[in-house]
Structures are given as C-alpha cells and as structure tokens.
C-alpha cells in the first residue's frame, strides 16, 4: 500500500476512536515532524502501522497526563518513540523542565517502557541512522518472540544478528559474532533460506550475502 494512503487511514482510524483532549492532541500534535518519522524511518522497516499508536497518552508519577509521539505496543513489550527538535527539547529547556524530562524517562523505564529518541535533524537528513537504531532496539525483542515455533535457538541468534547489523549478513559475520566455523555458518544460512526467513543475494562469485526476506517482520510480529 502507498504510504500516503496508509498514513491517512492510520490517523483517521485513531481519530475515530478518540474524543475530547485525546482526539484534539492527535489532530494538533501529529504534524510534519511526526509524519516524516513515519515516512523516513518506520515505513521502510515495517511497511505497516500495526501496533503503533500516535500521540499516545501516558501518566507520570503525579498522574499528570503526557503524550508520547508514538507508542509501539506489540504483545511482547512497550516502546515509546519520539522525534525531538533541538529548539524545543534542548535550547529552550530550563533547569526545571530538564529535571522533569529525566525523571519522566526514568519513571517510564521503571514502568517497563523502552524509550527511543530521534532528533528531527537525523529523521530528516540521516534517516538510515534512525532505521539502524530502531532495528537494534526492537529487533532482539522481535526475535525472542518470533512466531516461528520451529526455529532453533541458533537460528534465532542468526535472525537477531541480521537485525542488529542493519545490512546483509555474511557467513563470516555469523562466524565472528556467534563463534561457529565458516562451513556451519554457511549451512545454517542456507537452511534458513529454505525456511523462508532469508533470501540469498547472488554475485559473480556465488552467494556471498543473505538478507531478511520481505515480509519476515510481519511474520515475526
């Protein structure tokens, strides 16, 4: 599906489910920066907005209402994702707001959230960095809760590695990171191709690289 169409449906669906300030916050708060994060970072990785909630209401230790730019709430965890502008989040922040920001982060961590912050500059100009970081943080949790019941512990380790690298994986990567010999690493990668989790990337010297197959993320979710 085209991003623009999917995004429009995504916002409309959440707006229809809300009322009062929660709806108003969505319509006011989800603007250019938040949409850009979805376009440049989220959509290329996930290709859908499943389990994602824009302008998600949370409460601090004083029961004061706050809103995260996005909450990613699959069955296996809680992830808060925010796009921070330098002007509003750093330059204009006084000591009291700075202290509150740190306490809020610590409180959310204590409540089981994993927070992910991206600068607007990176989202706009260096989105590949943001995608790599998001893979690094979310990827291991996806693999621990993979829907592939028949995946062995070793195969899940290879999938985690592929996610953490953020690029095509080679047998030598598996050898270096997971401590197995080259032949075993190559056989494991080939076996995972057969199970539909990886796809080979041929070159003039044979198959040197493997990458996560399109749709693997949806399958693991």
Backbone as ProteinMPNN parsed JSONL, in Angstrom:
{"seq_chain_A": "XXXXXXXXXXXXXXXXXXXXXXXXXXXXXXXXXXXXXXXXXXXXXXXXXXXXXXXXXXXXXXXXXXXXXXXXXXXXXXXXXXXXXXXXXXXXXXXXXXXXXXXXXXXXXXXXXXXXXXXXXXXXXXXXXXXXXXXXXXXXXXXXXXXXXXXXXXXXXXXXXXXXXXXXXXXXXXXXXXXXXXXXXXXXXXXXXXXXXXXXXXXXXXXXXXXXXXXXXXXXX", "coords_chain_A": {"N_chain_A": [[0.835, -1.189, 0.0], [0.439, 2.268, -0.67], [2.321, 4.811, 0.997], [1.137, 7.351, 1.671], [-1.617, 6.87, 1.494], [-1.896, 4.808, 3.386], [-1.045, 6.167, 5.664], [-2.955, 8.193, 5.955], [-5.244, 6.657, 6.473], [-4.414, 5.484, 8.837], [-4.214, 7.652, 10.701], [-6.87, 8.584, 10.6], [-8.249, 6.348, 11.546], [-7.378, 6.175, 14.221], [-8.206, 8.663, 15.158], [-10.971, 8.444, 14.953], [-11.493, 6.736, 17.032], [-11.146, 8.209, 19.283], [-11.868, 10.87, 21.636], [-12.546, 14.185, 22.934], [-9.805, 15.662, 24.693], [-7.833, 13.805, 24.034], [-8.349, 13.201, 21.372], [-8.11, 15.767, 20.305], [-5.422, 16.288, 20.865], [-4.173, 14.457, 19.177], [-4.865, 15.459, 16.621], [-3.723, 17.98, 16.744], [-1.084, 17.493, 17.526], [0.159, 15.604, 15.863], [2.094, 16.277, 13.425], [4.192, 17.731, 10.924], [6.852, 16.796, 11.603], [6.382, 14.381, 12.955], [5.025, 12.885, 11.027], [7.032, 12.753, 9.137], [8.906, 11.164, 10.443], [7.556, 8.719, 10.41], [7.44, 8.291, 7.626], [10.171, 8.291, 6.765], [11.564, 6.627, 8.516], [9.997, 4.632, 9.997], [8.154, 3.395, 8.111], [9.777, 2.315, 5.935], [10.955, 0.148, 7.28], [8.899, -1.421, 8.505], [6.567, -1.331, 6.913], [3.906, -1.156, 7.551], [1.425, 0.021, 9.93], [0.853, -1.451, 12.121], [0.12, -2.13, 15.502], [1.019, 0.334, 16.299], [0.672, 3.488, 17.856], [-0.327, 6.766, 17.569], [0.499, 9.897, 19.22], [0.222, 9.064, 22.016], [-1.346, 8.656, 25.092], [0.042, 8.894, 28.314], [0.766, 8.616, 31.864], [2.44, 10.44, 34.413], [4.362, 10.101, 37.506], [2.882, 11.662, 39.181], [0.372, 11.42, 38.262], [-0.035, 13.05, 36.126], [-1.045, 13.939, 32.929], [0.582, 13.011, 29.946], [1.926, 12.953, 26.581], [3.182, 10.634, 24.304], [5.011, 10.762, 21.238], [4.753, 8.472, 19.632], [3.555, 5.228, 20.435], [4.619, 1.98, 20.416], [3.115, -1.01, 20.571], [3.295, -4.033, 20.623], [2.678, -7.544, 21.349], [4.781, -8.242, 22.97], [6.052, -6.183, 24.381], [6.637, -2.705, 25.382], [7.163, 0.191, 23.661], [8.283, 3.45, 23.469], [8.372, 6.052, 21.152], [9.97, 8.88, 19.988], [10.308, 12.031, 18.321], [12.585, 14.473, 18.552], [13.005, 17.9, 18.551], [15.7, 20.213, 18.317], [15.389, 22.884, 19.167], [13.035, 22.984, 20.789], [13.401, 20.884, 22.608], [15.902, 21.074, 23.723], [17.385, 23.619, 23.486], [15.521, 25.547, 24.419], [14.944, 24.611, 26.933], [14.574, 24.878, 30.394], [16.078, 24.567, 33.71], [14.254, 23.298, 35.402], [12.456, 22.018, 33.64], [14.281, 20.373, 32.382], [15.064, 18.66, 34.494], [12.577, 17.469, 34.999], [12.212, 16.124, 32.583], [14.204, 14.152, 32.67], [13.406, 12.708, 34.941], [10.917, 11.826, 34.09], [11.681, 10.114, 32.025], [13.069, 8.156, 33.472], [11.006, 7.219, 35.098], [9.234, 6.088, 33.213], [10.881, 4.067, 32.24], [11.068, 2.514, 34.553], [8.465, 1.632, 34.605], [8.402, -0.195, 32.647], [8.696, 0.616, 30.002], [10.474, 0.956, 26.923], [12.327, 3.464, 25.744], [12.757, 5.371, 22.785], [14.556, 7.771, 21.195], [14.743, 10.129, 18.592], [16.513, 12.638, 16.835], [15.148, 15.485, 15.171], [16.721, 16.422, 13.08], [18.204, 14.15, 12.312], [16.14, 12.419, 11.534], [15.222, 13.801, 9.322], [17.511, 14.255, 7.683], [19.331, 12.14, 7.977], [18.089, 9.509, 7.898], [18.721, 6.812, 7.665], [20.398, 6.204, 9.777], [18.644, 6.379, 11.924], [16.912, 4.282, 11.272], [18.623, 2.096, 11.531], [19.178, 2.226, 14.272], [16.634, 1.806, 15.342], [16.134, -0.785, 14.472], [18.14, -2.083, 15.923], [17.25, -1.781, 18.548], [14.571, -2.732, 18.645], [14.655, -5.119, 17.217], [15.906, -7.476, 18.589], [13.861, -8.096, 20.43], [11.771, -8.751, 18.771], [12.776, -11.124, 17.719], [13.007, -12.773, 19.944], [10.438, -13.32, 20.426], [9.481, -14.581, 18.243], [7.209, -15.823, 15.767], [7.824, -18.21, 14.709], [7.643, -21.26, 15.578], [9.185, -23.477, 15.171], [11.764, -22.632, 14.97], [15.124, -22.914, 15.795], [17.242, -22.27, 18.671], [19.738, -21.422, 17.755], [19.127, -20.547, 15.155], [17.466, -18.395, 15.711], [19.326, -16.744, 16.884], [20.854, -16.058, 14.668], [18.972, -14.603, 13.209], [18.555, -12.465, 14.963], [21.076, -11.352, 14.781], [21.113, -10.558, 12.086], [19.192, -8.535, 12.155], [20.396, -6.732, 13.966], [22.686, -5.933, 12.615], [21.712, -4.466, 10.511], [22.069, -4.632, 7.818], [22.974, -6.62, 4.905], [23.719, -9.979, 5.736], [26.623, -11.992, 6.203], [28.274, -15.204, 5.899], [30.709, -14.984, 7.249], [30.151, -13.024, 9.118], [28.42, -14.343, 10.851], [30.166, -16.283, 11.766], [32.058, -14.691, 13.118], [30.535, -13.363, 15.079], [28.968, -15.284, 16.382], [30.54, -17.423, 16.936], [30.931, -19.853, 15.48], [32.136, -22.287, 13.08], [33.074, -21.552, 9.645], [31.903, -23.199, 7.665], [29.691, -24.358, 8.993], [28.272, -22.04, 9.579], [27.59, -21.163, 7.008], [25.964, -23.283, 6.149], [23.874, -23.058, 7.957], [22.75, -20.586, 7.26], [21.928, -21.171, 4.667], [20.018, -23.122, 5.205], [18.113, -21.573, 6.466], [17.254, -20.022, 4.414], [15.759, -21.881, 3.029], [13.648, -22.123, 4.805], [12.332, -19.829, 4.472], [13.014, -17.448, 5.738], [15.275, -15.99, 5.13], [16.819, -14.537, 2.219], [18.927, -15.328, -0.5], [21.613, -13.362, -1.853], [22.828, -13.222, -4.848], [26.054, -13.104, -6.482], [28.811, -12.419, -8.723], [30.629, -14.188, -7.765], [29.269, -16.239, -6.646], [26.948, -16.989, -3.957], [27.232, -14.631, -1.582], [26.074, -13.063, 0.311], [23.28, -12.66, 2.543], [19.9, -11.691, 3.134], [17.226, -10.46, 5.198], [14.127, -11.765, 4.364], [11.575, -10.218, 2.44], [8.687, -9.284, 4.163], [9.25, -10.816, 6.346], [9.341, -9.519, 8.818], [6.627, -8.916, 9.366], [5.733, -11.511, 9.648], [7.122, -12.355, 11.908], [6.05, -10.679, 13.796]], "CA_chain_A": [[0.0, 0.0, 0.0], [1.144, 3.536, -0.726], [2.472, 5.414, 2.322], [0.183, 8.422, 1.914], [-2.931, 6.273, 1.744], [-1.822, 4.104, 4.668], [-0.936, 7.159, 6.743], [-4.264, 8.841, 6.105], [-6.127, 5.692, 7.145], [-3.868, 5.304, 10.184], [-4.625, 8.784, 11.525], [-8.326, 8.602, 10.667], [-8.697, 5.25, 12.404], [-7.148, 6.526, 15.622], [-9.045, 9.819, 15.485], [-12.351, 7.977, 15.117], [-11.611, 6.017, 18.3], [-10.86, 9.11, 20.392], [-12.734, 12.031, 21.85], [-12.01, 15.146, 23.881], [-8.423, 16.102, 24.571], [-7.029, 12.778, 23.371], [-8.52, 13.399, 19.932], [-7.53, 17.059, 19.968], [-3.964, 16.18, 20.881], [-3.767, 13.765, 17.958], [-5.011, 16.34, 15.471], [-2.78, 19.089, 16.888], [0.294, 17.079, 17.783], [0.746, 14.809, 14.781], [2.336, 17.247, 12.38], [5.206, 17.43, 9.903], [7.977, 16.002, 12.113], [5.92, 13.035, 13.273], [4.755, 12.202, 9.757], [8.325, 12.495, 8.498], [9.494, 9.996, 11.106], [6.891, 7.531, 9.87], [7.801, 8.113, 6.222], [11.597, 8.041, 6.548], [12.137, 5.642, 9.438], [9.132, 3.497, 10.329], [7.557, 2.709, 6.963], [10.726, 1.451, 5.215], [11.256, -1.052, 8.049], [7.739, -2.232, 8.848], [5.605, -1.406, 5.825], [2.54, -1.073, 8.086], [1.351, 0.724, 11.211], [0.306, -2.384, 13.105], [0.558, -1.985, 16.898], [1.571, 1.667, 16.51], [-0.344, 4.429, 18.318], [0.192, 8.148, 17.546], [0.104, 10.77, 20.325], [-0.29, 8.091, 22.987], [-1.412, 9.254, 26.424], [0.601, 8.211, 29.47], [0.685, 9.419, 33.073], [3.667, 10.402, 35.193], [4.225, 9.642, 38.887], [1.877, 12.521, 39.816], [-0.839, 11.232, 37.472], [-0.131, 14.126, 35.153], [-1.149, 13.4, 31.575], [1.605, 13.341, 28.958], [1.704, 12.24, 25.323], [4.318, 10.2, 23.508], [4.772, 10.896, 19.796], [4.239, 7.169, 19.21], [3.75, 4.052, 21.274], [4.591, 0.714, 19.681], [2.616, -1.907, 21.606], [3.053, -5.425, 20.253], [2.394, -8.399, 22.506], [5.978, -8.565, 23.737], [6.735, -5.083, 25.027], [6.141, -1.338, 25.228], [8.212, 1.052, 23.13], [7.92, 4.833, 23.198], [9.208, 6.58, 20.077], [9.774, 10.321, 19.93], [11.144, 12.85, 17.452], [12.899, 15.647, 19.364], [13.639, 19.038, 17.896], [16.718, 20.853, 19.164], [14.896, 24.128, 19.745], [12.042, 22.778, 21.836], [13.784, 19.885, 23.595], [17.209, 21.34, 24.305], [17.754, 25.034, 23.586], [14.554, 26.307, 25.204], [14.625, 23.885, 28.154], [15.182, 25.406, 31.605], [16.533, 23.533, 34.626], [13.114, 22.536, 35.912], [11.996, 21.139, 32.567], [15.326, 19.37, 32.178], [14.938, 17.672, 35.576], [11.347, 16.708, 34.781], [12.418, 15.242, 31.437], [14.977, 12.992, 33.117], [12.569, 11.92, 35.851], [9.898, 11.179, 33.263], [12.316, 8.996, 31.331], [13.34, 7.119, 34.472], [9.719, 6.663, 35.52], [8.746, 5.211, 32.148], [11.736, 2.872, 32.248], [10.631, 1.699, 35.676], [7.152, 1.068, 34.295], [8.542, -1.209, 31.607], [8.812, 1.165, 28.656], [11.772, 1.176, 26.292], [12.171, 4.72, 25.036], [13.617, 5.568, 21.624], [14.519, 9.178, 20.807], [15.454, 10.53, 17.393], [16.498, 14.079, 16.591], [14.493, 15.849, 13.913], [17.75, 16.533, 12.041], [18.514, 12.814, 11.811], [14.959, 11.922, 10.831], [15.119, 14.496, 8.038], [18.715, 14.211, 6.849], [20.085, 10.896, 8.131], [17.119, 8.514, 8.383], [19.299, 5.464, 7.718], [20.902, 6.031, 11.136], [17.474, 6.119, 12.76], [16.419, 2.933, 10.984], [19.562, 1.143, 12.127], [18.989, 2.249, 15.717], [15.354, 1.18, 15.644], [16.365, -2.222, 14.306], [18.975, -2.549, 17.02], [16.485, -1.79, 19.794], [13.362, -3.541, 18.555], [14.935, -6.407, 16.595], [16.064, -8.617, 19.506], [12.584, -8.441, 21.038], [11.02, -9.464, 17.744], [13.289, -12.474, 17.558], [12.72, -13.552, 21.143], [9.019, -13.65, 20.411], [9.161, -14.944, 16.86], [6.11, -16.752, 15.621], [8.315, -19.461, 14.141], [7.798, -22.177, 16.695], [10.176, -24.498, 14.859], [13.095, -22.038, 14.874], [16.015, -23.305, 16.879], [17.9, -21.15, 19.35], [20.794, -20.95, 16.876], [18.524, -19.804, 14.049], [17.008, -17.11, 16.243], [20.513, -15.916, 17.07], [21.222, -15.528, 13.353], [17.99, -13.576, 12.883], [18.884, -11.292, 15.788], [22.278, -10.765, 14.207], [20.736, -9.871, 10.85], [18.519, -7.299, 12.541], [21.304, -5.793, 14.627], [23.626, -5.409, 11.63], [21.04, -3.477, 9.67], [22.534, -4.796, 6.436], [23.06, -8.027, 4.526], [24.575, -10.765, 6.622], [27.522, -12.918, 5.518], [28.724, -16.299, 6.775], [31.806, -14.544, 8.116], [29.537, -12.301, 10.234], [27.925, -15.361, 11.786], [31.357, -16.88, 12.366], [32.695, -13.752, 14.044], [29.654, -12.967, 16.185], [28.341, -16.407, 17.08], [31.559, -18.388, 17.314], [30.859, -21.149, 14.806], [33.045, -22.318, 11.939], [32.519, -20.975, 8.425], [31.037, -24.158, 6.967], [28.439, -24.451, 9.756], [27.554, -20.784, 9.389], [27.016, -21.14, 5.664], [24.881, -24.255, 6.108], [22.731, -22.529, 8.703], [22.136, -19.556, 6.446], [21.251, -21.833, 3.554], [18.829, -23.778, 5.743], [17.124, -20.544, 6.776], [16.678, -19.651, 3.119], [14.737, -22.883, 2.765], [12.503, -21.914, 5.686], [11.658, -18.602, 4.074], [13.353, -16.305, 6.585], [16.33, -15.233, 4.468], [16.944, -14.763, 0.786], [20.321, -15.16, -0.928], [21.935, -12.28, -2.773], [23.895, -13.777, -5.687], [27.04, -12.222, -7.104], [29.633, -13.129, -9.692], [31.419, -15.2, -7.061], [28.352, -17.095, -5.918], [26.162, -16.335, -2.919], [28.098, -14.125, -0.516], [25.282, -12.319, 1.284], [21.889, -13.049, 2.768], [19.142, -10.631, 3.757], [15.905, -10.849, 5.675], [13.177, -11.805, 3.262], [10.478, -9.257, 2.535], [7.554, -9.849, 4.88], [9.683, -11.552, 7.539], [8.98, -8.761, 10.012], [5.202, -9.143, 9.64], [5.609, -12.892, 10.084], [7.608, -12.459, 13.272], [5.121, -9.962, 14.662]], "C_chain_A": [[0.88, 1.253, 0.0], [1.185, 4.182, 0.663], [1.396, 6.444, 2.604], [-1.203, 7.879, 2.236], [-2.951, 5.588, 3.102], [-1.778, 5.084, 5.839], [-2.268, 7.845, 7.003], [-5.237, 7.926, 6.837], [-5.715, 5.493, 8.596], [-4.35, 6.415, 11.12], [-6.144, 8.824, 11.67], [-8.852, 7.518, 11.607], [-8.527, 5.587, 13.881], [-7.992, 7.72, 16.051], [-10.487, 9.395, 15.737], [-12.57, 7.287, 16.453], [-11.463, 6.935, 19.512], [-11.889, 10.227, 20.489], [-12.041, 12.98, 22.809], [-10.566, 15.505, 23.601], [-7.546, 15.073, 23.866], [-7.144, 12.906, 21.855], [-7.891, 14.717, 19.5], [-6.014, 17.004, 19.928], [-3.456, 15.478, 19.63], [-3.8, 14.709, 16.767], [-4.044, 17.52, 15.527], [-1.332, 18.638, 16.898], [0.954, 16.305, 16.665], [0.904, 15.707, 13.561], [3.484, 16.785, 11.479], [6.298, 16.497, 10.42], [7.568, 14.561, 12.371], [5.629, 12.232, 12.001], [6.059, 11.857, 9.048], [9.023, 11.297, 9.127], [8.868, 8.704, 10.576], [7.349, 7.25, 8.438], [9.254, 7.641, 6.064], [12.157, 6.888, 7.368], [11.245, 4.415, 9.595], [8.685, 2.708, 9.1], [8.555, 1.85, 6.188], [11.053, 0.155, 5.948], [10.052, -1.975, 8.178], [6.733, -2.377, 7.719], [4.154, -1.422, 6.27], [2.602, -0.291, 9.386], [0.74, -0.156, 12.294], [0.948, -2.145, 14.473], [1.133, -0.606, 17.216], [0.441, 2.645, 16.84], [0.241, 5.839, 18.342], [-0.33, 8.95, 18.735], [-0.565, 9.946, 21.429], [-0.22, 8.661, 24.399], [-0.811, 8.336, 27.481], [0.461, 9.134, 30.676], [1.989, 9.294, 33.849], [3.366, 10.0, 36.629], [3.226, 10.483, 39.675], [0.52, 12.412, 39.136], [-1.1, 12.399, 36.539], [-0.093, 13.544, 33.751], [-0.035, 13.926, 30.681], [1.312, 12.544, 27.688], [3.038, 11.9, 24.677], [3.996, 10.439, 22.033], [4.164, 9.611, 19.242], [4.479, 6.148, 20.315], [3.627, 2.833, 20.38], [4.281, -0.357, 20.709], [2.287, -3.296, 21.061], [2.866, -6.254, 21.522], [3.582, -8.541, 23.442], [6.655, -7.37, 24.39], [6.07, -3.743, 24.764], [7.302, -0.451, 24.81], [7.642, 2.449, 22.892], [8.892, 5.415, 22.199], [8.915, 8.062, 19.92], [10.773, 10.975, 18.991], [11.354, 14.184, 18.157], [13.577, 16.728, 18.528], [14.608, 19.718, 18.841], [16.163, 22.078, 19.874], [14.001, 23.878, 20.948], [12.51, 21.845, 22.936], [15.125, 20.164, 24.261], [17.413, 22.84, 24.55], [16.825, 25.817, 24.498], [14.227, 25.659, 26.547], [15.337, 24.521, 29.35], [15.525, 24.247, 32.545], [15.379, 22.661, 35.141], [12.591, 21.555, 34.869], [13.013, 20.046, 32.281], [15.222, 18.27, 33.229], [13.688, 16.818, 35.377], [11.52, 15.711, 33.647], [13.175, 13.978, 31.849], [14.148, 12.103, 34.031], [11.475, 11.175, 35.096], [10.47, 9.963, 32.56], [12.576, 7.833, 32.291], [12.057, 6.441, 34.927], [9.187, 5.692, 34.47], [9.572, 3.931, 32.06], [11.325, 1.937, 33.373], [9.293, 1.033, 35.448], [7.195, 0.107, 33.117], [8.625, -0.706, 30.189], [10.27, 1.156, 28.207], [11.619, 2.393, 25.394], [13.212, 4.862, 23.933], [13.457, 7.024, 21.178], [15.333, 9.404, 19.538], [15.422, 12.055, 17.296], [15.803, 14.343, 15.257], [15.506, 15.92, 12.77], [18.098, 15.175, 11.458], [17.348, 12.23, 11.03], [14.876, 12.529, 9.43], [16.304, 14.226, 7.123], [19.498, 12.904, 6.905], [19.169, 9.771, 8.615], [17.679, 7.101, 8.456], [19.885, 5.174, 9.098], [19.75, 5.678, 12.07], [16.938, 4.709, 12.53], [17.322, 1.883, 11.612], [19.376, 1.072, 13.637], [17.68, 1.574, 16.119], [15.445, -0.332, 15.495], [17.118, -2.8, 15.493], [18.176, -2.697, 18.305], [15.307, -2.76, 19.737], [13.653, -4.956, 18.077], [15.071, -7.571, 17.548], [14.758, -9.036, 20.158], [11.68, -9.154, 20.043], [11.455, -10.911, 17.671], [12.985, -13.357, 18.766], [11.283, -14.033, 21.146], [8.557, -14.048, 19.018], [8.046, -15.971, 16.811], [6.55, -18.094, 15.066], [8.618, -20.441, 15.254], [8.901, -23.197, 16.445], [11.577, -23.916, 14.714], [13.93, -22.448, 16.071], [16.625, -22.065, 17.52], [18.995, -20.561, 18.466], [20.262, -20.131, 15.719], [18.025, -18.438, 14.514], [18.185, -16.172, 16.483], [20.949, -15.295, 15.742], [20.256, -14.421, 12.941], [18.239, -12.307, 13.698], [20.103, -10.572, 15.219], [21.943, -9.973, 12.952], [20.044, -8.548, 11.148], [19.51, -6.282, 13.099], [22.304, -5.177, 13.646], [22.992, -4.32, 10.772], [21.495, -3.523, 8.227], [22.51, -6.278, 6.095], [24.056, -8.755, 5.414], [25.38, -11.759, 5.8], [27.871, -14.072, 6.446], [29.833, -15.865, 7.721], [31.287, -13.722, 9.3], [29.053, -13.28, 11.298], [29.095, -16.018, 12.507], [31.946, -15.975, 13.439], [31.842, -13.489, 15.27], [29.176, -14.143, 17.018], [29.299, -17.555, 17.361], [31.43, -19.764, 16.699], [31.781, -21.129, 13.583], [32.307, -21.896, 10.67], [31.544, -21.923, 7.746], [29.686, -24.284, 7.667], [27.599, -23.199, 9.572], [26.878, -20.75, 8.027], [25.839, -22.105, 5.554], [23.644, -23.743, 6.841], [22.01, -21.459, 7.904], [21.359, -20.167, 5.284], [19.965, -22.52, 4.016], [17.72, -22.77, 6.033], [16.521, -19.945, 5.517], [15.534, -20.603, 2.794], [13.49, -22.719, 3.613], [11.794, -20.594, 5.412], [11.967, -17.38, 4.894], [14.408, -15.405, 5.94], [16.244, -15.457, 2.971], [18.388, -14.488, 0.37], [20.468, -13.992, -1.883], [23.104, -12.747, -3.632], [24.831, -12.699, -6.219], [27.846, -13.046, -8.094], [30.465, -14.235, -9.074], [30.54, -16.154, -6.273], [27.566, -16.29, -4.902], [27.083, -15.924, -1.78], [27.308, -13.461, 0.603], [23.88, -12.915, 1.385], [21.181, -11.867, 3.432], [17.79, -11.154, 4.203], [14.908, -10.747, 4.538], [12.043, -10.819, 3.497], [9.271, -9.932, 3.162], [7.94, -10.597, 6.129], [9.256, -10.836, 8.796], [7.515, -8.972, 10.363], [4.992, -10.546, 10.186], [6.008, -13.035, 11.547], [6.713, -11.719, 14.25], [3.916, -10.818, 14.968]], "O_chain_A": [[1.948, 1.268, 0.613], [0.213, 4.114, 1.414], [0.793, 6.418, 3.677], [-1.878, 8.369, 3.142], [-3.892, 5.755, 3.878], [-2.399, 4.853, 6.877], [-2.653, 8.048, 8.155], [-5.97, 8.372, 7.72], [-6.562, 5.352, 9.478], [-4.841, 6.135, 12.214], [-6.649, 9.074, 12.764], [-9.789, 7.75, 12.371], [-9.412, 5.322, 14.694], [-8.445, 7.777, 17.194], [-11.147, 9.925, 16.63], [-13.692, 7.249, 16.959], [-11.635, 6.49, 20.647], [-12.659, 10.487, 19.564], [-11.047, 12.611, 23.433], [-10.148, 15.637, 22.45], [-6.605, 15.446, 23.166], [-6.158, 12.74, 21.136], [-7.224, 14.789, 18.467], [-5.39, 17.606, 19.054], [-2.423, 15.86, 19.08], [-2.852, 14.748, 15.983], [-3.595, 18.008, 14.49], [-0.458, 19.31, 16.351], [2.176, 16.339, 16.524], [-0.024, 15.877, 12.77], [3.706, 15.587, 11.303], [6.639, 15.517, 9.758], [8.306, 13.631, 12.049], [5.951, 11.046, 11.918], [6.178, 10.797, 8.432], [9.656, 10.505, 8.429], [9.566, 7.722, 10.327], [7.614, 6.102, 8.082], [9.528, 6.702, 5.317], [13.121, 6.243, 6.956], [11.684, 3.29, 9.355], [8.827, 1.486, 9.06], [8.205, 0.732, 5.809], [11.395, -0.84, 5.31], [10.174, -3.184, 7.981], [6.109, -3.429, 7.576], [3.261, -1.674, 5.461], [3.682, 0.024, 9.886], [0.176, 0.345, 13.267], [2.163, -1.981, 14.581], [1.681, -0.404, 18.3], [-0.609, 2.638, 16.197], [1.209, 6.087, 19.061], [-1.446, 8.728, 19.206], [-1.747, 10.112, 21.728], [0.841, 9.097, 24.847], [-1.12, 7.146, 27.533], [0.081, 10.296, 30.532], [2.575, 8.215, 33.942], [2.243, 9.602, 36.94], [2.769, 10.056, 40.736], [-0.377, 13.213, 39.398], [-2.246, 12.698, 36.204], [0.788, 12.749, 33.425], [0.254, 15.122, 30.659], [0.547, 11.581, 27.713], [3.909, 12.757, 24.524], [2.84, 10.331, 21.625], [3.193, 9.644, 18.486], [5.478, 6.206, 21.031], [2.636, 2.676, 19.667], [5.077, -0.598, 21.617], [1.121, -3.691, 21.041], [2.894, -5.722, 22.632], [3.408, -8.924, 24.599], [7.756, -7.525, 24.919], [5.084, -3.648, 24.033], [8.305, -0.353, 25.517], [6.639, 2.607, 22.196], [10.105, 5.292, 22.367], [7.765, 8.462, 19.74], [11.92, 10.545, 18.875], [10.403, 14.945, 18.34], [14.597, 16.485, 17.883], [14.357, 19.789, 20.044], [16.437, 22.289, 21.056], [14.184, 24.485, 22.003], [12.078, 21.979, 24.081], [15.447, 19.541, 25.273], [17.59, 23.27, 25.69], [17.281, 26.661, 25.27], [13.316, 26.116, 27.237], [16.557, 24.687, 29.33], [15.291, 23.085, 32.215], [15.52, 21.447, 35.293], [12.317, 20.397, 35.182], [12.641, 18.915, 31.97], [15.283, 17.086, 32.899], [13.724, 15.601, 35.559], [11.035, 14.582, 33.729], [12.83, 12.873, 31.43], [14.184, 10.879, 33.908], [11.149, 10.034, 35.422], [9.833, 8.911, 32.5], [12.332, 6.674, 31.957], [12.026, 5.225, 35.12], [8.74, 4.595, 34.806], [9.033, 2.847, 31.834], [11.24, 0.723, 33.185], [9.01, -0.015, 36.029], [6.156, -0.352, 32.642], [8.624, -1.504, 29.252], [11.181, 1.329, 29.016], [10.88, 2.365, 24.41], [14.382, 4.524, 24.111], [12.359, 7.455, 20.827], [16.465, 8.934, 19.421], [14.42, 12.683, 17.637], [15.864, 13.527, 14.337], [15.207, 15.537, 11.639], [18.272, 15.048, 10.246], [17.545, 11.615, 9.981], [14.505, 11.85, 8.472], [16.129, 13.994, 5.927], [20.249, 12.593, 5.98], [19.448, 9.147, 9.638], [17.177, 6.276, 9.219], [19.873, 4.028, 9.545], [19.872, 4.783, 12.906], [16.556, 4.022, 13.477], [16.84, 0.892, 12.161], [19.411, -0.012, 14.219], [17.626, 0.855, 17.117], [14.891, -1.074, 16.306], [16.778, -3.868, 16.003], [18.4, -3.636, 19.07], [15.078, -3.52, 20.678], [12.973, -5.897, 18.485], [14.407, -8.588, 17.347], [14.56, -10.222, 20.417], [10.917, -10.047, 20.413], [10.628, -11.817, 17.575], [12.735, -14.553, 18.619], [10.951, -15.029, 21.788], [7.391, -13.875, 18.662], [7.937, -16.852, 17.663], [5.743, -19.017, 14.961], [9.719, -20.45, 15.805], [9.489, -23.724, 17.39], [12.501, -24.649, 14.363], [13.493, -22.341, 17.217], [16.537, -20.96, 16.984], [19.169, -19.343, 18.424], [20.868, -19.131, 15.335], [18.148, -17.447, 13.795], [18.067, -14.959, 16.309], [21.366, -14.138, 15.702], [20.679, -13.409, 12.383], [18.142, -11.199, 13.17], [20.154, -9.343, 15.181], [22.426, -8.856, 12.768], [20.286, -7.551, 10.467], [19.464, -5.105, 12.742], [22.723, -4.033, 13.822], [23.66, -3.372, 10.361], [21.325, -2.551, 7.491], [22.075, -7.098, 6.903], [25.094, -8.212, 5.79], [24.882, -12.306, 4.816], [27.773, -13.929, 7.665], [29.894, -16.32, 8.863], [31.903, -13.717, 10.366], [29.254, -13.067, 12.494], [29.028, -16.278, 13.708], [32.291, -16.43, 14.529], [32.363, -13.4, 16.382], [28.998, -14.015, 18.229], [28.907, -18.555, 17.963], [31.786, -20.755, 17.337], [32.159, -20.057, 13.109], [31.077, -21.883, 10.627], [30.477, -21.503, 7.299], [28.647, -24.314, 7.007], [26.379, -23.271, 9.427], [25.719, -20.349, 7.914], [24.827, -21.78, 4.934], [22.514, -23.963, 6.406], [20.78, -21.431, 7.877], [20.257, -19.721, 4.964], [18.955, -22.504, 3.313], [16.538, -23.069, 5.867], [15.407, -19.42, 5.545], [14.471, -20.179, 2.34], [12.4, -23.12, 3.206], [10.783, -20.279, 6.04], [11.275, -16.369, 4.78], [14.428, -14.197, 6.179], [15.669, -16.444, 2.51], [18.999, -13.525, 0.835], [19.546, -13.673, -2.634], [24.253, -12.677, -3.197], [24.447, -11.541, -6.381], [27.587, -14.236, -8.277], [30.951, -15.12, -9.778], [31.006, -16.806, -5.339], [27.518, -15.062, -4.971], [27.649, -16.775, -1.094], [27.811, -13.311, 1.717], [23.376, -13.565, 0.469], [21.792, -11.127, 4.203], [17.273, -12.139, 3.676], [14.862, -9.74, 3.831], [11.608, -10.618, 4.631], [8.875, -11.02, 2.746], [7.069, -10.983, 6.908], [8.844, -11.483, 9.759], [7.186, -9.186, 11.53], [4.172, -10.754, 11.08], [5.35, -13.724, 12.326], [6.63, -12.098, 15.418], [3.017, -10.383, 15.687]]}, "name": "protein", "num_of_chains": 1, "seq": "XXXXXXXXXXXXXXXXXXXXXXXXXXXXXXXXXXXXXXXXXXXXXXXXXXXXXXXXXXXXXXXXXXXXXXXXXXXXXXXXXXXXXXXXXXXXXXXXXXXXXXXXXXXXXXXXXXXXXXXXXXXXXXXXXXXXXXXXXXXXXXXXXXXXXXXXXXXXXXXXXXXXXXXXXXXXXXXXXXXXXXXXXXXXXXXXXXXXXXXXXXXXXXXXXXXXXXXXXXXXX"}
